[in-house]
Amino acid sequence: MKTYREQVLIKSITSYVSSALSNDNTRPYIGNEYDGIMLNTSKALSYLHKKDYSGARVKFNRALDKQRRAKEFFSESIS
């Protein structure tokens, strides 16, 4: 998601101009912190369904790490 977000930010000026001229739906979607958490959680559940417990553990750990980073990012808003 980080790489995708960087690519989107590079193209943001042209996308805002094109969306202003045509439609807001022309701009690409930029995910938020919670999108990454839910994506990793969904992947982990998929691994559990396949009985791949080590893969599920990795995805759950990534989701927890993203959750920790989101907590740091939104710490001022939470208080």
Secondary structure, 3 states (H helix, E strand, C coil): CHHHHHHHHHCHHHHHHHHHHCCHHHCCCCCCHHHHHHHHHHHHHHHHHCCCHHHHHHHHHHHHHHHHHHHHHCHHHHC
